[in-house]
Amino acid sequence: MPKIFEAIDKIKPAYDVAYKFVLFVCKILLVIDILITTMAVAGRYIAFIPDPAWSEEIVLTCMAYMAVLSAALAIRRNAHIRMTAFDKYLPKKFVKTLDIIADVAVLALAVVMLVVGWNYAMQIGAKGSYVSMPSVSRFWMYFPVPVAGMAMIIFEIESIYNHIKAFFIEEGDNA
């Protein structure tokens, strides 16, 4: 069985690239958020700095993207809040089984986010526009949900694989 894990482990660099890309997007969105918010706040008090009407909607949209994409990043790092109070008292195989069940549930949620989020973006978001920017579709306000769903699917597949691999390869075993 370890031979198959060696073959599958060769795609780990693709997961690393996906993680770094999503992290980079989150960093860019944070910088955009900070710059626009700074400009908007300064524009209220300094006469020569503009306070654009669109600043609040863009900041909120960027925050929506960061929030859901950060959830996908937390999946990859296994950083979500979990109930682990009894893990040290339960058999390791049982805890691993519970981890797989939890990951499958999150994977199902990610699929729902992808499918339903895409439908909402196309049906509801595409019909409206931002109040302060009538030429920009509200599709972009709904689009973070399916994007994050796709990222969560990618990282959950890796997480489930790692849990299954842990059943067959003990920690510290490099066979």
The 8 nearest C-alpha neighbors of each residue, nearest first, counted from 0:
[[1, 2, 3, 4, 167, 168, 5, 164],
 [0, 2, 4, 3, 5, 174, 168, 167],
 [3, 1, 5, 4, 0, 6, 7, 174],
 [2, 4, 6, 5, 1, 0, 7, 8],
 [3, 5, 1, 7, 6, 2, 8, 0],
 [6, 4, 2, 8, 3, 7, 1, 9],
 [7, 5, 3, 4, 8, 9, 2, 10],
 [6, 8, 4, 9, 5, 10, 3, 11],
 [9, 7, 5, 11, 10, 6, 4, 3],
 [8, 10, 7, 11, 6, 5, 12, 13],
 [9, 11, 8, 13, 12, 7, 14, 6],
 [10, 12, 14, 13, 8, 9, 15, 7],
 [13, 11, 15, 14, 10, 16, 9, 8],
 [14, 12, 16, 11, 15, 10, 17, 18],
 [15, 13, 17, 11, 12, 16, 18, 10],
 [14, 16, 12, 18, 13, 17, 19, 11],
 [15, 17, 13, 19, 14, 18, 20, 12],
 [18, 16, 14, 20, 15, 19, 21, 13],
 [19, 17, 15, 21, 16, 20, 14, 22],
 [20, 18, 22, 16, 17, 21, 23, 15],
 [19, 21, 23, 17, 22, 18, 16, 24],
 [22, 20, 24, 18, 23, 19, 17, 25],
 [21, 23, 19, 25, 20, 24, 18, 26],
 [22, 24, 20, 26, 25, 21, 19, 27],
 [25, 23, 21, 27, 26, 22, 28, 20],
 [26, 24, 28, 22, 23, 65, 27, 29],
 [25, 27, 23, 29, 28, 24, 22, 30],
 [28, 26, 24, 30, 29, 25, 31, 23],
 [29, 27, 31, 25, 26, 30, 61, 32],
 [30, 28, 32, 26, 27, 31, 25, 33],
 [29, 31, 33, 27, 32, 28, 34, 26],
 [32, 30, 28, 34, 29, 33, 35, 27],
 [33, 31, 29, 58, 35, 30, 34, 36],
 [32, 34, 30, 36, 31, 35, 37, 29],
 [33, 35, 37, 31, 36, 32, 30, 38],
 [36, 34, 38, 32, 37, 33, 31, 39],
 [37, 35, 39, 33, 38, 34, 32, 40],
 [36, 38, 34, 40, 35, 39, 33, 41],
 [37, 39, 35, 41, 36, 40, 42, 34],
 [38, 40, 50, 42, 36, 37, 41, 35],
 [41, 39, 37, 42, 43, 38, 36, 44],
 [40, 42, 38, 43, 44, 39, 45, 37],
 [43, 41, 50, 48, 49, 39, 45, 40],
 [42, 44, 41, 40, 45, 50, 39, 46],
 [43, 45, 41, 42, 46, 40, 48, 47],
 [46, 44, 42, 41, 48, 47, 43, 49],
 [45, 47, 48, 44, 42, 43, 49, 41],
 [46, 48, 45, 49, 42, 44, 41, 50],
 [49, 47, 42, 46, 45, 50, 41, 38],
 [50, 48, 42, 51, 47, 39, 38, 46],
 [51, 49, 42, 39, 43, 52, 48, 38],
 [52, 50, 53, 54, 49, 39, 42, 38],
 [51, 53, 54, 131, 50, 55, 56, 132],
 [54, 52, 131, 51, 56, 55, 57, 132],
 [53, 55, 57, 56, 51, 52, 58, 35],
 [56, 54, 58, 57, 53, 59, 52, 36],
 [57, 55, 59, 58, 53, 54, 60, 129],
 [56, 58, 60, 54, 59, 55, 61, 53],
 [59, 57, 55, 61, 32, 60, 56, 54],
 [58, 60, 62, 56, 57, 61, 55, 63],
 [59, 61, 57, 63, 62, 58, 140, 56],
 [62, 60, 64, 58, 63, 59, 28, 57],
 [61, 63, 59, 65, 60, 64, 66, 58],
 [64, 62, 60, 66, 61, 65, 59, 67],
 [63, 65, 143, 61, 62, 66, 67, 68],
 [66, 64, 62, 68, 25, 63, 67, 69],
 [67, 65, 63, 69, 64, 68, 62, 70],
 [66, 68, 70, 69, 147, 64, 65, 63],
 [67, 69, 71, 147, 65, 70, 66, 64],
 [70, 68, 72, 66, 71, 67, 65, 73],
 [69, 71, 73, 67, 68, 72, 74, 66],
 [70, 72, 151, 68, 74, 69, 73, 150],
 [73, 71, 69, 75, 74, 70, 68, 76],
 [74, 72, 78, 70, 76, 71, 75, 77],
 [75, 73, 77, 71, 72, 76, 154, 78],
 [74, 76, 72, 154, 73, 77, 71, 158],
 [77, 75, 73, 78, 74, 72, 79, 71],
 [78, 76, 74, 75, 73, 79, 158, 72],
 [77, 79, 73, 76, 74, 80, 75, 72],
 [80, 78, 73, 77, 81, 74, 70, 76],
 [79, 81, 78, 82, 77, 83, 73, 74],
 [82, 80, 83, 79, 78, 84, 77, 101],
 [81, 83, 84, 80, 85, 86, 79, 98],
 [82, 84, 86, 85, 81, 87, 80, 94],
 [83, 85, 86, 82, 87, 88, 81, 89],
 [86, 84, 88, 87, 83, 89, 82, 94],
 [87, 85, 83, 89, 88, 84, 94, 91],
 [86, 88, 85, 89, 84, 90, 83, 91],
 [89, 87, 85, 86, 90, 84, 91, 94],
 [90, 88, 86, 87, 91, 85, 94, 93],
 [89, 91, 93, 92, 94, 88, 87, 86],
 [90, 92, 94, 93, 95, 89, 86, 87],
 [91, 93, 95, 94, 90, 96, 166, 89],
 [92, 94, 96, 90, 95, 91, 97, 89],
 [95, 93, 97, 91, 96, 92, 98, 86],
 [96, 94, 98, 92, 93, 97, 91, 99],
 [95, 97, 93, 99, 94, 98, 92, 100],
 [96, 98, 94, 100, 99, 95, 101, 93],
 [99, 97, 95, 101, 96, 100, 102, 94],
 [98, 100, 102, 96, 97, 101, 159, 103],
 [99, 101, 97, 103, 102, 98, 104, 96],
 [102, 100, 98, 104, 99, 103, 97, 105],
 [101, 103, 99, 105, 104, 100, 106, 98],
 [102, 104, 106, 100, 105, 101, 99, 107],
 [105, 103, 107, 101, 102, 106, 100, 108],
 [104, 106, 108, 102, 107, 103, 109, 101],
 [105, 107, 103, 109, 104, 108, 152, 155],
 [108, 106, 104, 110, 105, 109, 103, 111],
 [107, 109, 105, 111, 106, 110, 112, 104],
 [110, 108, 148, 112, 106, 111, 107, 152],
 [109, 111, 113, 107, 112, 108, 114, 148],
 [110, 112, 108, 114, 109, 113, 115, 107],
 [113, 111, 109, 148, 116, 110, 145, 115],
 [112, 114, 145, 148, 110, 116, 111, 115],
 [115, 113, 111, 117, 116, 112, 110, 118],
 [114, 116, 118, 117, 112, 111, 113, 119],
 [117, 115, 145, 112, 119, 144, 113, 118],
 [116, 118, 120, 114, 145, 115, 119, 113],
 [119, 117, 115, 121, 116, 120, 122, 114],
 [120, 118, 116, 122, 123, 121, 117, 115],
 [119, 121, 124, 141, 138, 117, 118, 142],
 [120, 122, 118, 125, 119, 124, 123, 117],
 [123, 121, 119, 120, 118, 125, 124, 126],
 [124, 122, 119, 126, 125, 120, 121, 127],
 [125, 123, 138, 137, 120, 126, 127, 121],
 [124, 126, 138, 121, 123, 127, 136, 137],
 [127, 125, 124, 123, 122, 128, 137, 136],
 [128, 126, 137, 125, 124, 136, 129, 123],
 [127, 129, 136, 137, 133, 135, 130, 134],
 [128, 130, 132, 133, 131, 137, 135, 136],
 [131, 129, 132, 133, 128, 53, 56, 127],
 [130, 132, 53, 129, 52, 133, 56, 128],
 [133, 131, 129, 134, 130, 135, 53, 128],
 [132, 134, 128, 129, 135, 130, 131, 136],
 [133, 135, 132, 136, 128, 129, 131, 130],
 [136, 134, 128, 133, 132, 129, 137, 139],
 [135, 137, 128, 138, 125, 127, 129, 139],
 [138, 136, 124, 128, 140, 139, 127, 129],
 [137, 139, 124, 125, 120, 136, 141, 140],
 [140, 138, 142, 137, 141, 136, 124, 143],
 [139, 141, 137, 138, 60, 142, 143, 124],
 [142, 140, 120, 138, 139, 143, 124, 144],
 [141, 143, 139, 144, 120, 140, 145, 138],
 [144, 142, 64, 146, 145, 141, 147, 63],
 [143, 145, 116, 147, 146, 142, 112, 148],
 [146, 144, 113, 148, 116, 117, 147, 112],
 [147, 145, 143, 149, 148, 144, 142, 150],
 [146, 148, 150, 68, 144, 149, 145, 67],
 [149, 147, 109, 113, 145, 112, 151, 146],
 [148, 150, 152, 146, 147, 151, 113, 145],
 [151, 149, 147, 153, 152, 148, 71, 154],
 [150, 152, 71, 148, 154, 149, 153, 109],
 [153, 151, 149, 155, 150, 154, 109, 106],
 [152, 154, 150, 151, 156, 155, 149, 157],
 [153, 155, 157, 151, 75, 156, 152, 158],
 [156, 154, 158, 152, 157, 153, 151, 106],
 [157, 155, 159, 158, 154, 153, 152, 160],
 [156, 158, 160, 154, 155, 159, 161, 153],
 [157, 159, 155, 161, 160, 156, 154, 162],
 [158, 160, 162, 156, 161, 157, 99, 155],
 [159, 161, 157, 163, 158, 162, 164, 156],
 [162, 160, 164, 158, 159, 163, 157, 165],
 [163, 161, 165, 159, 164, 160, 158, 99],
 [162, 164, 160, 165, 166, 161, 159, 167],
 [163, 165, 161, 166, 162, 167, 160, 168],
 [164, 166, 162, 168, 163, 167, 169, 161],
 [167, 165, 164, 163, 168, 162, 92, 169],
 [168, 166, 165, 164, 169, 163, 0, 1],
 [169, 167, 165, 166, 164, 172, 170, 1],
 [168, 170, 172, 165, 171, 167, 166, 173],
 [171, 169, 172, 168, 165, 173, 167, 166],
 [170, 172, 173, 169, 168, 174, 165, 167],
 [173, 171, 169, 170, 174, 168, 167, 165],
 [174, 172, 171, 168, 170, 169, 1, 5],
 [173, 172, 1, 168, 2, 171, 5, 169]]
